[in-house]
C-alpha cells in the first residue's frame, strides 16, 4: 500500500492524494457495505476482502 504522501497524477492533469484516501478508507472499512468492500477487493486492496 502506498504511503500517506502518495499522489496519483491522472490523465486529465489533476492529482489525487491516493495515500490519504486509502488510509481513510481502511480505517472506515467497518462502515463499508459488502458491495463497497467487494469493489475495493476487485482492484487489489487486500484488506477489503469480505
mmJSON file of the N, C-alpha and C atoms, coordinates in Angstrom:
{"data_MODEL":{"atom_site":{
"group_PDB":["ATOM","ATOM","ATOM","ATOM","ATOM","ATOM","ATOM","ATOM","ATOM","ATOM","ATOM","ATOM","ATOM","ATOM","ATOM","ATOM","ATOM","ATOM","ATOM","ATOM","ATOM","ATOM","ATOM","ATOM","ATOM","ATOM","ATOM","ATOM","ATOM","ATOM","ATOM","ATOM","ATOM","ATOM","ATOM","ATOM","ATOM","ATOM","ATOM","ATOM","ATOM","ATOM","ATOM","ATOM","ATOM","ATOM","ATOM","ATOM","ATOM","ATOM","ATOM","ATOM","ATOM","ATOM","ATOM","ATOM","ATOM","ATOM","ATOM","ATOM","ATOM","ATOM","ATOM","ATOM","ATOM","ATOM","ATOM","ATOM","ATOM","ATOM","ATOM","ATOM","ATOM","ATOM","ATOM","ATOM","ATOM","ATOM","ATOM","ATOM","ATOM","ATOM","ATOM","ATOM","ATOM","ATOM","ATOM","ATOM","ATOM","ATOM","ATOM","ATOM","ATOM","ATOM","ATOM","ATOM","ATOM","ATOM","ATOM","ATOM","ATOM","ATOM","ATOM","ATOM","ATOM","ATOM","ATOM","ATOM","ATOM","ATOM","ATOM","ATOM","ATOM","ATOM","ATOM","ATOM","ATOM","ATOM","ATOM","ATOM","ATOM","ATOM","ATOM","ATOM","ATOM","ATOM","ATOM","ATOM","ATOM","ATOM","ATOM","ATOM","ATOM","ATOM","ATOM","ATOM","ATOM","ATOM","ATOM","ATOM","ATOM","ATOM","ATOM","ATOM","ATOM","ATOM","ATOM","ATOM","ATOM","ATOM"],
"id":[1,2,3,4,5,6,7,8,9,10,11,12,13,14,15,16,17,18,19,20,21,22,23,24,25,26,27,28,29,30,31,32,33,34,35,36,37,38,39,40,41,42,43,44,45,46,47,48,49,50,51,52,53,54,55,56,57,58,59,60,61,62,63,64,65,66,67,68,69,70,71,72,73,74,75,76,77,78,79,80,81,82,83,84,85,86,87,88,89,90,91,92,93,94,95,96,97,98,99,100,101,102,103,104,105,106,107,108,109,110,111,112,113,114,115,116,117,118,119,120,121,122,123,124,125,126,127,128,129,130,131,132,133,134,135,136,137,138,139,140,141,142,143,144,145,146,147,148,149,150],
"type_symbol":["N","C","C","N","C","C","N","C","C","N","C","C","N","C","C","N","C","C","N","C","C","N","C","C","N","C","C","N","C","C","N","C","C","N","C","C","N","C","C","N","C","C","N","C","C","N","C","C","N","C","C","N","C","C","N","C","C","N","C","C","N","C","C","N","C","C","N","C","C","N","C","C","N","C","C","N","C","C","N","C","C","N","C","C","N","C","C","N","C","C","N","C","C","N","C","C","N","C","C","N","C","C","N","C","C","N","C","C","N","C","C","N","C","C","N","C","C","N","C","C","N","C","C","N","C","C","N","C","C","N","C","C","N","C","C","N","C","C","N","C","C","N","C","C","N","C","C","N","C","C"],
"label_atom_id":["N","CA","C","N","CA","C","N","CA","C","N","CA","C","N","CA","C","N","CA","C","N","CA","C","N","CA","C","N","CA","C","N","CA","C","N","CA","C","N","CA","C","N","CA","C","N","CA","C","N","CA","C","N","CA","C","N","CA","C","N","CA","C","N","CA","C","N","CA","C","N","CA","C","N","CA","C","N","CA","C","N","CA","C","N","CA","C","N","CA","C","N","CA","C","N","CA","C","N","CA","C","N","CA","C","N","CA","C","N","CA","C","N","CA","C","N","CA","C","N","CA","C","N","CA","C","N","CA","C","N","CA","C","N","CA","C","N","CA","C","N","CA","C","N","CA","C","N","CA","C","N","CA","C","N","CA","C","N","CA","C","N","CA","C","N","CA","C","N","CA","C","N","CA","C"],
"label_alt_id":[null,null,null,null,null,null,null,null,null,null,null,null,null,null,null,null,null,null,null,null,null,null,null,null,null,null,null,null,null,null,null,null,null,null,null,null,null,null,null,null,null,null,null,null,null,null,null,null,null,null,null,null,null,null,null,null,null,null,null,null,null,null,null,null,null,null,null,null,null,null,null,null,null,null,null,null,null,null,null,null,null,null,null,null,null,null,null,null,null,null,null,null,null,null,null,null,null,null,null,null,null,null,null,null,null,null,null,null,null,null,null,null,null,null,null,null,null,null,null,null,null,null,null,null,null,null,null,null,null,null,null,null,null,null,null,null,null,null,null,null,null,null,null,null,null,null,null,null,null,null],
"label_comp_id":["UNK","UNK","UNK","UNK","UNK","UNK","UNK","UNK","UNK","UNK","UNK","UNK","UNK","UNK","UNK","UNK","UNK","UNK","UNK","UNK","UNK","UNK","UNK","UNK","UNK","UNK","UNK","UNK","UNK","UNK","UNK","UNK","UNK","UNK","UNK","UNK","UNK","UNK","UNK","UNK","UNK","UNK","UNK","UNK","UNK","UNK","UNK","UNK","UNK","UNK","UNK","UNK","UNK","UNK","UNK","UNK","UNK","UNK","UNK","UNK","UNK","UNK","UNK","UNK","UNK","UNK","UNK","UNK","UNK","UNK","UNK","UNK","UNK","UNK","UNK","UNK","UNK","UNK","UNK","UNK","UNK","UNK","UNK","UNK","UNK","UNK","UNK","UNK","UNK","UNK","UNK","UNK","UNK","UNK","UNK","UNK","UNK","UNK","UNK","UNK","UNK","UNK","UNK","UNK","UNK","UNK","UNK","UNK","UNK","UNK","UNK","UNK","UNK","UNK","UNK","UNK","UNK","UNK","UNK","UNK","UNK","UNK","UNK","UNK","UNK","UNK","UNK","UNK","UNK","UNK","UNK","UNK","UNK","UNK","UNK","UNK","UNK","UNK","UNK","UNK","UNK","UNK","UNK","UNK","UNK","UNK","UNK","UNK","UNK","UNK"],
"label_asym_id":["A","A","A","A","A","A","A","A","A","A","A","A","A","A","A","A","A","A","A","A","A","A","A","A","A","A","A","A","A","A","A","A","A","A","A","A","A","A","A","A","A","A","A","A","A","A","A","A","A","A","A","A","A","A","A","A","A","A","A","A","A","A","A","A","A","A","A","A","A","A","A","A","A","A","A","A","A","A","A","A","A","A","A","A","A","A","A","A","A","A","A","A","A","A","A","A","A","A","A","A","A","A","A","A","A","A","A","A","A","A","A","A","A","A","A","A","A","A","A","A","A","A","A","A","A","A","A","A","A","A","A","A","A","A","A","A","A","A","A","A","A","A","A","A","A","A","A","A","A","A"],
"label_entity_id":["1","1","1","1","1","1","1","1","1","1","1","1","1","1","1","1","1","1","1","1","1","1","1","1","1","1","1","1","1","1","1","1","1","1","1","1","1","1","1","1","1","1","1","1","1","1","1","1","1","1","1","1","1","1","1","1","1","1","1","1","1","1","1","1","1","1","1","1","1","1","1","1","1","1","1","1","1","1","1","1","1","1","1","1","1","1","1","1","1","1","1","1","1","1","1","1","1","1","1","1","1","1","1","1","1","1","1","1","1","1","1","1","1","1","1","1","1","1","1","1","1","1","1","1","1","1","1","1","1","1","1","1","1","1","1","1","1","1","1","1","1","1","1","1","1","1","1","1","1","1"],
"label_seq_id":[1,1,1,2,2,2,3,3,3,4,4,4,5,5,5,6,6,6,7,7,7,8,8,8,9,9,9,10,10,10,11,11,11,12,12,12,13,13,13,14,14,14,15,15,15,16,16,16,17,17,17,18,18,18,19,19,19,20,20,20,21,21,21,22,22,22,23,23,23,24,24,24,25,25,25,26,26,26,27,27,27,28,28,28,29,29,29,30,30,30,31,31,31,32,32,32,33,33,33,34,34,34,35,35,35,36,36,36,37,37,37,38,38,38,39,39,39,40,40,40,41,41,41,42,42,42,43,43,43,44,44,44,45,45,45,46,46,46,47,47,47,48,48,48,49,49,49,50,50,50],
"pdbx_PDB_ins_code":[null,null,null,null,null,null,null,null,null,null,null,null,null,null,null,null,null,null,null,null,null,null,null,null,null,null,null,null,null,null,null,null,null,null,null,null,null,null,null,null,null,null,null,null,null,null,null,null,null,null,null,null,null,null,null,null,null,null,null,null,null,null,null,null,null,null,null,null,null,null,null,null,null,null,null,null,null,null,null,null,null,null,null,null,null,null,null,null,null,null,null,null,null,null,null,null,null,null,null,null,null,null,null,null,null,null,null,null,null,null,null,null,null,null,null,null,null,null,null,null,null,null,null,null,null,null,null,null,null,null,null,null,null,null,null,null,null,null,null,null,null,null,null,null,null,null,null,null,null,null],
"Cartn_x":[0.844,0.0,0.899,0.53,1.364,1.301,2.298,2.329,1.327,1.132,0.181,0.494,1.751,2.119,1.978,1.561,1.448,0.387,0.748,-0.165,-0.273,-1.488,-1.73,-1.988,-1.273,-1.473,-2.322,-3.502,-4.461,-4.234,-4.724,-4.516,-5.055,-6.069,-6.627,-5.821,-4.693,-3.827,-4.082,-5.124,-5.401,-4.577,-4.463,-3.722,-4.633,-4.556,-5.347,-4.422,-4.679,-3.868,-4.354,-3.929,-4.399,-3.991,-2.84,-2.392,-3.308,-3.727,-4.645,-5.992,-6.468,-7.759,-7.733,-6.651,-6.553,-6.52,-5.767,-5.687,-7.045,-7.734,-9.058,-10.048,-9.985,-10.887,-10.639,-9.377,-9.05,-9.573,-9.46,-9.936,-11.454,-12.127,-13.587,-14.17,-13.351,-13.804,-14.946,-15.014,-16.098,-17.447,-17.44,-18.677,-19.034,-18.179,-18.399,-19.395,-20.139,-21.09,-20.33,-20.93,-20.277,-19.973,-20.841,-20.616,-19.4,-19.234,-18.082,-16.791,-16.813,-15.634,-15.291,-16.303,-16.075,-15.454,-15.916,-15.359,-13.897,-13.584,-12.199,-11.324,-11.828,-11.076,-10.83,-11.781,-11.654,-10.527,-10.087,-8.972,-7.687,-7.69,-6.46,-6.191,-7.182,-6.971,-7.272,-6.211,-6.313,-7.136,-7.03,-7.771,-9.271,-9.698,-11.122,-11.786,-11.035,-11.646,-12.73,-13.946,-15.062,-14.893],
"Cartn_y":[-1.162,0.0,1.238,2.253,3.454,4.226,5.038,5.869,7.01,7.707,8.809,9.91,10.116,11.208,10.859,9.624,9.197,10.011,10.51,11.292,10.604,10.403,9.853,11.019,11.035,12.059,11.44,11.974,11.412,11.953,11.234,11.65,13.052,13.496,14.829,15.952,15.616,16.612,16.891,16.315,16.512,15.54,15.854,14.994,14.647,13.417,12.952,12.355,12.658,12.142,10.733,9.764,8.389,7.766,8.118,7.559,7.933,9.18,9.637,8.947,8.833,8.192,6.734,6.023,4.615,4.463,5.308,5.226,5.519,6.515,6.858,5.733,5.159,4.06,2.835,2.542,1.374,1.549,2.759,2.973,2.979,3.251,3.274,1.981,0.969,-0.268,-0.933,-0.754,-1.376,-0.754,0.451,1.123,0.878,0.16,-0.073,-1.2,-1.077,-2.126,-3.281,-4.469,-5.593,-5.285,-4.548,-4.204,-3.289,-2.343,-1.456,-2.235,-3.12,-3.935,-4.842,-5.392,-6.255,-5.464,-4.232,-3.395,-3.066,-2.743,-2.451,-3.692,-4.839,-6.081,-6.392,-6.026,-6.268,-5.493,-4.386,-3.627,-3.88,-4.946,-5.388,-4.863,-4.312,-3.825,-4.971,-5.611,-6.858,-6.751,-5.639,-5.538,-5.478,-5.282,-5.158,-6.491,-7.574,-8.875,-9.193,-9.476,-9.777,-11.098],
"Cartn_z":[0.0,0.0,0.0,-0.773,-0.812,0.503,0.734,1.935,1.851,2.958,3.004,2.003,1.683,0.79,-0.687,-1.01,-2.411,-3.143,-4.325,-5.159,-6.513,-6.982,-8.318,-9.265,-10.38,-11.401,-12.505,-12.71,-13.654,-15.061,-16.077,-17.469,-17.782,-17.042,-17.321,-16.675,-16.032,-15.437,-13.965,-13.405,-11.987,-11.151,-9.882,-8.959,-7.795,-7.334,-6.2,-5.161,-3.9,-2.8,-2.451,-3.225,-3.086,-1.757,-1.24,0.03,1.175,1.218,2.266,2.103,0.863,0.623,1.074,0.754,1.154,2.67,3.337,4.799,5.435,4.928,5.448,5.181,3.986,3.638,4.501,4.774,5.595,7.012,7.556,8.925,9.001,7.882,7.862,7.29,7.105,6.459,7.206,8.514,9.271,8.928,8.367,7.969,6.507,5.783,4.36,4.142,3.053,2.694,2.048,2.032,1.35,-0.124,-0.785,-2.193,-2.344,-1.425,-1.471,-1.232,-0.244,0.039,-1.139,-1.777,-2.939,-4.084,-4.295,-5.358,-5.07,-3.822,-3.453,-3.606,-3.179,-3.318,-4.79,-5.642,-7.073,-7.731,-7.108,-7.657,-6.88,-6.063,-5.417,-4.021,-3.356,-1.996,-1.045,-0.545,0.201,1.473,2.222,3.484,3.264,2.015,1.716,1.433,1.498,1.192,2.211,1.7,2.629,3.34],
"occupancy":[1.0,1.0,1.0,1.0,1.0,1.0,1.0,1.0,1.0,1.0,1.0,1.0,1.0,1.0,1.0,1.0,1.0,1.0,1.0,1.0,1.0,1.0,1.0,1.0,1.0,1.0,1.0,1.0,1.0,1.0,1.0,1.0,1.0,1.0,1.0,1.0,1.0,1.0,1.0,1.0,1.0,1.0,1.0,1.0,1.0,1.0,1.0,1.0,1.0,1.0,1.0,1.0,1.0,1.0,1.0,1.0,1.0,1.0,1.0,1.0,1.0,1.0,1.0,1.0,1.0,1.0,1.0,1.0,1.0,1.0,1.0,1.0,1.0,1.0,1.0,1.0,1.0,1.0,1.0,1.0,1.0,1.0,1.0,1.0,1.0,1.0,1.0,1.0,1.0,1.0,1.0,1.0,1.0,1.0,1.0,1.0,1.0,1.0,1.0,1.0,1.0,1.0,1.0,1.0,1.0,1.0,1.0,1.0,1.0,1.0,1.0,1.0,1.0,1.0,1.0,1.0,1.0,1.0,1.0,1.0,1.0,1.0,1.0,1.0,1.0,1.0,1.0,1.0,1.0,1.0,1.0,1.0,1.0,1.0,1.0,1.0,1.0,1.0,1.0,1.0,1.0,1.0,1.0,1.0,1.0,1.0,1.0,1.0,1.0,1.0],
"B_iso_or_equiv":[0.0,0.0,0.0,0.0,0.0,0.0,0.0,0.0,0.0,0.0,0.0,0.0,0.0,0.0,0.0,0.0,0.0,0.0,0.0,0.0,0.0,0.0,0.0,0.0,0.0,0.0,0.0,0.0,0.0,0.0,0.0,0.0,0.0,0.0,0.0,0.0,0.0,0.0,0.0,0.0,0.0,0.0,0.0,0.0,0.0,0.0,0.0,0.0,0.0,0.0,0.0,0.0,0.0,0.0,0.0,0.0,0.0,0.0,0.0,0.0,0.0,0.0,0.0,0.0,0.0,0.0,0.0,0.0,0.0,0.0,0.0,0.0,0.0,0.0,0.0,0.0,0.0,0.0,0.0,0.0,0.0,0.0,0.0,0.0,0.0,0.0,0.0,0.0,0.0,0.0,0.0,0.0,0.0,0.0,0.0,0.0,0.0,0.0,0.0,0.0,0.0,0.0,0.0,0.0,0.0,0.0,0.0,0.0,0.0,0.0,0.0,0.0,0.0,0.0,0.0,0.0,0.0,0.0,0.0,0.0,0.0,0.0,0.0,0.0,0.0,0.0,0.0,0.0,0.0,0.0,0.0,0.0,0.0,0.0,0.0,0.0,0.0,0.0,0.0,0.0,0.0,0.0,0.0,0.0,0.0,0.0,0.0,0.0,0.0,0.0],
"pdbx_formal_charge":[null,null,null,null,null,null,null,null,null,null,null,null,null,null,null,null,null,null,null,null,null,null,null,null,null,null,null,null,null,null,null,null,null,null,null,null,null,null,null,null,null,null,null,null,null,null,null,null,null,null,null,null,null,null,null,null,null,null,null,null,null,null,null,null,null,null,null,null,null,null,null,null,null,null,null,null,null,null,null,null,null,null,null,null,null,null,null,null,null,null,null,null,null,null,null,null,null,null,null,null,null,null,null,null,null,null,null,null,null,null,null,null,null,null,null,null,null,null,null,null,null,null,null,null,null,null,null,null,null,null,null,null,null,null,null,null,null,null,null,null,null,null,null,null,null,null,null,null,null,null],
"auth_seq_id":[1,1,1,2,2,2,3,3,3,4,4,4,5,5,5,6,6,6,7,7,7,8,8,8,9,9,9,10,10,10,11,11,11,12,12,12,13,13,13,14,14,14,15,15,15,16,16,16,17,17,17,18,18,18,19,19,19,20,20,20,21,21,21,22,22,22,23,23,23,24,24,24,25,25,25,26,26,26,27,27,27,28,28,28,29,29,29,30,30,30,31,31,31,32,32,32,33,33,33,34,34,34,35,35,35,36,36,36,37,37,37,38,38,38,39,39,39,40,40,40,41,41,41,42,42,42,43,43,43,44,44,44,45,45,45,46,46,46,47,47,47,48,48,48,49,49,49,50,50,50],
"auth_comp_id":["UNK","UNK","UNK","UNK","UNK","UNK","UNK","UNK","UNK","UNK","UNK","UNK","UNK","UNK","UNK","UNK","UNK","UNK","UNK","UNK","UNK","UNK","UNK","UNK","UNK","UNK","UNK","UNK","UNK","UNK","UNK","UNK","UNK","UNK","UNK","UNK","UNK","UNK","UNK","UNK","UNK","UNK","UNK","UNK","UNK","UNK","UNK","UNK","UNK","UNK","UNK","UNK","UNK","UNK","UNK","UNK","UNK","UNK","UNK","UNK","UNK","UNK","UNK","UNK","UNK","UNK","UNK","UNK","UNK","UNK","UNK","UNK","UNK","UNK","UNK","UNK","UNK","UNK","UNK","UNK","UNK","UNK","UNK","UNK","UNK","UNK","UNK","UNK","UNK","UNK","UNK","UNK","UNK","UNK","UNK","UNK","UNK","UNK","UNK","UNK","UNK","UNK","UNK","UNK","UNK","UNK","UNK","UNK","UNK","UNK","UNK","UNK","UNK","UNK","UNK","UNK","UNK","UNK","UNK","UNK","UNK","UNK","UNK","UNK","UNK","UNK","UNK","UNK","UNK","UNK","UNK","UNK","UNK","UNK","UNK","UNK","UNK","UNK","UNK","UNK","UNK","UNK","UNK","UNK","UNK","UNK","UNK","UNK","UNK","UNK"],
"auth_asym_id":["A","A","A","A","A","A","A","A","A","A","A","A","A","A","A","A","A","A","A","A","A","A","A","A","A","A","A","A","A","A","A","A","A","A","A","A","A","A","A","A","A","A","A","A","A","A","A","A","A","A","A","A","A","A","A","A","A","A","A","A","A","A","A","A","A","A","A","A","A","A","A","A","A","A","A","A","A","A","A","A","A","A","A","A","A","A","A","A","A","A","A","A","A","A","A","A","A","A","A","A","A","A","A","A","A","A","A","A","A","A","A","A","A","A","A","A","A","A","A","A","A","A","A","A","A","A","A","A","A","A","A","A","A","A","A","A","A","A","A","A","A","A","A","A","A","A","A","A","A","A"],
"auth_atom_id":["N","CA","C","N","CA","C","N","CA","C","N","CA","C","N","CA","C","N","CA","C","N","CA","C","N","CA","C","N","CA","C","N","CA","C","N","CA","C","N","CA","C","N","CA","C","N","CA","C","N","CA","C","N","CA","C","N","CA","C","N","CA","C","N","CA","C","N","CA","C","N","CA","C","N","CA","C","N","CA","C","N","CA","C","N","CA","C","N","CA","C","N","CA","C","N","CA","C","N","CA","C","N","CA","C","N","CA","C","N","CA","C","N","CA","C","N","CA","C","N","CA","C","N","CA","C","N","CA","C","N","CA","C","N","CA","C","N","CA","C","N","CA","C","N","CA","C","N","CA","C","N","CA","C","N","CA","C","N","CA","C","N","CA","C","N","CA","C","N","CA","C","N","CA","C"],
"pdbx_PDB_model_num":[1,1,1,1,1,1,1,1,1,1,1,1,1,1,1,1,1,1,1,1,1,1,1,1,1,1,1,1,1,1,1,1,1,1,1,1,1,1,1,1,1,1,1,1,1,1,1,1,1,1,1,1,1,1,1,1,1,1,1,1,1,1,1,1,1,1,1,1,1,1,1,1,1,1,1,1,1,1,1,1,1,1,1,1,1,1,1,1,1,1,1,1,1,1,1,1,1,1,1,1,1,1,1,1,1,1,1,1,1,1,1,1,1,1,1,1,1,1,1,1,1,1,1,1,1,1,1,1,1,1,1,1,1,1,1,1,1,1,1,1,1,1,1,1,1,1,1,1,1,1]
}}}
